[in-house]
Amino acid sequence: MLELIINSLLLGIGLAMDAFSISIANGIIEPDMRKIRMLKIAGVYAVAQFLMPLIGWFLVTTLEGIFTSFSKFIPWIALILLLFIGGKMIIEGIKERKEKDEEGKKADAPAKLTWGALIVQGIATSIDALSVGFTISEYNVLQAFASSLIIGVVTLVICLIGLIFGKKIGNKISGVATIIGGAILIFIGIEIFVKGIFGL
């Protein structure tokens, strides 16, 4: 049991790094974010990171051949989703800056992260956790559930830290926050893709 807990904690920390980076980006975009919203955002990432290893475990233990074929598309899916969201944010940020320059006054505050975009972020940053199904394939259903739950809790804590950190930065760079946030998402998408394709 102790080994399961330690392994799950380490997996949780490793898997949460992409969600942590995106949490920083979200905090930058919304420096006035309230605590309840921070909890909801971090909760979406935590639920995604909890579900993906569990789904991966189920697929590996029941449909290993199909899952092995699908796993090669995981980096592509993450890249496409994050490029889309990041690119959209950068375009919106540039538009806001342009409007501010043209009107000579403060532009409207950056649009808050929608639930749709948040869910896409959660999927994009956790989809690689499907491969954890291979790592925990020898677990029974209760052990797999416990391991996934630990991963989810670790993700929740790490993402809350990321949001707090991002909010502090966001107050200082509010003028370009959306552009920076979008660039971070694109960078993370490329990083996931490179690691997944080249095994780095």
Secondary structure as a PSIPRED ss2 file (coil, helix, strand):
# PSIPRED VFORMAT (PSIPRED V4.0)

   1 M C   1.000  0.000  0.000
   2 L H   0.000  1.000  0.000
   3 E H   0.000  1.000  0.000
   4 L H   0.000  1.000  0.000
   5 I H   0.000  1.000  0.000
   6 I H   0.000  1.000  0.000
   7 N H   0.000  1.000  0.000
   8 S H   0.000  1.000  0.000
   9 L H   0.000  1.000  0.000
  10 L H   0.000  1.000  0.000
  11 L H   0.000  1.000  0.000
  12 G H   0.000  1.000  0.000
  13 I H   0.000  1.000  0.000
  14 G H   0.000  1.000  0.000
  15 L H   0.000  1.000  0.000
  16 A H   0.000  1.000  0.000
  17 M H   0.000  1.000  0.000
  18 D H   0.000  1.000  0.000
  19 A H   0.000  1.000  0.000
  20 F H   0.000  1.000  0.000
  21 S H   0.000  1.000  0.000
  22 I H   0.000  1.000  0.000
  23 S H   0.000  1.000  0.000
  24 I H   0.000  1.000  0.000
  25 A H   0.000  1.000  0.000
  26 N H   0.000  1.000  0.000
  27 G H   0.000  1.000  0.000
  28 I H   0.000  1.000  0.000
  29 I H   0.000  1.000  0.000
  30 E C   1.000  0.000  0.000
  31 P C   1.000  0.000  0.000
  32 D C   1.000  0.000  0.000
  33 M C   1.000  0.000  0.000
  34 R C   1.000  0.000  0.000
  35 K H   0.000  1.000  0.000
  36 I H   0.000  1.000  0.000
  37 R H   0.000  1.000  0.000
  38 M H   0.000  1.000  0.000
  39 L H   0.000  1.000  0.000
  40 K H   0.000  1.000  0.000
  41 I H   0.000  1.000  0.000
  42 A H   0.000  1.000  0.000
  43 G H   0.000  1.000  0.000
  44 V H   0.000  1.000  0.000
  45 Y H   0.000  1.000  0.000
  46 A H   0.000  1.000  0.000
  47 V H   0.000  1.000  0.000
  48 A H   0.000  1.000  0.000
  49 Q H   0.000  1.000  0.000
  50 F H   0.000  1.000  0.000
  51 L H   0.000  1.000  0.000
  52 M H   0.000  1.000  0.000
  53 P H   0.000  1.000  0.000
  54 L H   0.000  1.000  0.000
  55 I H   0.000  1.000  0.000
  56 G H   0.000  1.000  0.000
  57 W H   0.000  1.000  0.000
  58 F H   0.000  1.000  0.000
  59 L H   0.000  1.000  0.000
  60 V H   0.000  1.000  0.000
  61 T H   0.000  1.000  0.000
  62 T H   0.000  1.000  0.000
  63 L C   1.000  0.000  0.000
  64 E H   0.000  1.000  0.000
  65 G H   0.000  1.000  0.000
  66 I H   0.000  1.000  0.000
  67 F H   0.000  1.000  0.000
  68 T H   0.000  1.000  0.000
  69 S H   0.000  1.000  0.000
  70 F H   0.000  1.000  0.000
  71 S H   0.000  1.000  0.000
  72 K C   1.000  0.000  0.000
  73 F C   1.000  0.000  0.000
  74 I H   0.000  1.000  0.000
  75 P H   0.000  1.000  0.000
  76 W H   0.000  1.000  0.000
  77 I H   0.000  1.000  0.000
  78 A H   0.000  1.000  0.000
  79 L H   0.000  1.000  0.000
  80 I H   0.000  1.000  0.000
  81 L H   0.000  1.000  0.000
  82 L H   0.000  1.000  0.000
  83 L H   0.000  1.000  0.000
  84 F H   0.000  1.000  0.000
  85 I H   0.000  1.000  0.000
  86 G H   0.000  1.000  0.000
  87 G H   0.000  1.000  0.000
  88 K H   0.000  1.000  0.000
  89 M H   0.000  1.000  0.000
  90 I H   0.000  1.000  0.000
  91 I H   0.000  1.000  0.000
  92 E H   0.000  1.000  0.000
  93 G H   0.000  1.000  0.000
  94 I H   0.000  1.000  0.000
  95 K H   0.000  1.000  0.000
  96 E H   0.000  1.000  0.000
  97 R H   0.000  1.000  0.000
  98 K H   0.000  1.000  0.000
  99 E H   0.000  1.000  0.000
 100 K H   0.000  1.000  0.000
 101 D H   0.000  1.000  0.000
 102 E H   0.000  1.000  0.000
 103 E H   0.000  1.000  0.000
 104 G C   1.000  0.000  0.000
 105 K C   1.000  0.000  0.000
 106 K C   1.000  0.000  0.000
 107 A C   1.000  0.000  0.000
 108 D C   1.000  0.000  0.000
 109 A C   1.000  0.000  0.000
 110 P C   1.000  0.000  0.000
 111 A C   1.000  0.000  0.000
 112 K C   1.000  0.000  0.000
 113 L C   1.000  0.000  0.000
 114 T C   1.000  0.000  0.000
 115 W H   0.000  1.000  0.000
 116 G H   0.000  1.000  0.000
 117 A H   0.000  1.000  0.000
 118 L H   0.000  1.000  0.000
 119 I H   0.000  1.000  0.000
 120 V H   0.000  1.000  0.000
 121 Q H   0.000  1.000  0.000
 122 G H   0.000  1.000  0.000
 123 I H   0.000  1.000  0.000
 124 A H   0.000  1.000  0.000
 125 T H   0.000  1.000  0.000
 126 S H   0.000  1.000  0.000
 127 I H   0.000  1.000  0.000
 128 D H   0.000  1.000  0.000
 129 A H   0.000  1.000  0.000
 130 L H   0.000  1.000  0.000
 131 S H   0.000  1.000  0.000
 132 V H   0.000  1.000  0.000
 133 G H   0.000  1.000  0.000
 134 F H   0.000  1.000  0.000
 135 T H   0.000  1.000  0.000
 136 I C   1.000  0.000  0.000
 137 S C   1.000  0.000  0.000
 138 E C   1.000  0.000  0.000
 139 Y C   1.000  0.000  0.000
 140 N C   1.000  0.000  0.000
 141 V H   0.000  1.000  0.000
 142 L H   0.000  1.000  0.000
 143 Q H   0.000  1.000  0.000
 144 A H   0.000  1.000  0.000
 145 F H   0.000  1.000  0.000
 146 A H   0.000  1.000  0.000
 147 S H   0.000  1.000  0.000
 148 S H   0.000  1.000  0.000
 149 L H   0.000  1.000  0.000
 150 I H   0.000  1.000  0.000
 151 I H   0.000  1.000  0.000
 152 G H   0.000  1.000  0.000
 153 V H   0.000  1.000  0.000
 154 V H   0.000  1.000  0.000
 155 T H   0.000  1.000  0.000
 156 L H   0.000  1.000  0.000
 157 V H   0.000  1.000  0.000
 158 I H   0.000  1.000  0.000
 159 C H   0.000  1.000  0.000
 160 L H   0.000  1.000  0.000
 161 I H   0.000  1.000  0.000
 162 G H   0.000  1.000  0.000
 163 L H   0.000  1.000  0.000
 164 I H   0.000  1.000  0.000
 165 F H   0.000  1.000  0.000
 166 G H   0.000  1.000  0.000
 167 K H   0.000  1.000  0.000
 168 K H   0.000  1.000  0.000
 169 I H   0.000  1.000  0.000
 170 G H   0.000  1.000  0.000
 171 N C   1.000  0.000  0.000
 172 K C   1.000  0.000  0.000
 173 I C   1.000  0.000  0.000
 174 S H   0.000  1.000  0.000
 175 G H   0.000  1.000  0.000
 176 V H   0.000  1.000  0.000
 177 A H   0.000  1.000  0.000
 178 T H   0.000  1.000  0.000
 179 I H   0.000  1.000  0.000
 180 I H   0.000  1.000  0.000
 181 G H   0.000  1.000  0.000
 182 G H   0.000  1.000  0.000
 183 A H   0.000  1.000  0.000
 184 I H   0.000  1.000  0.000
 185 L H   0.000  1.000  0.000
 186 I H   0.000  1.000  0.000
 187 F H   0.000  1.000  0.000
 188 I H   0.000  1.000  0.000
 189 G H   0.000  1.000  0.000
 190 I H   0.000  1.000  0.000
 191 E H   0.000  1.000  0.000
 192 I H   0.000  1.000  0.000
 193 F H   0.000  1.000  0.000
 194 V H   0.000  1.000  0.000
 195 K H   0.000  1.000  0.000
 196 G H   0.000  1.000  0.000
 197 I H   0.000  1.000  0.000
 198 F H   0.000  1.000  0.000
 199 G C   1.000  0.000  0.000
 200 L C   1.000  0.000  0.000
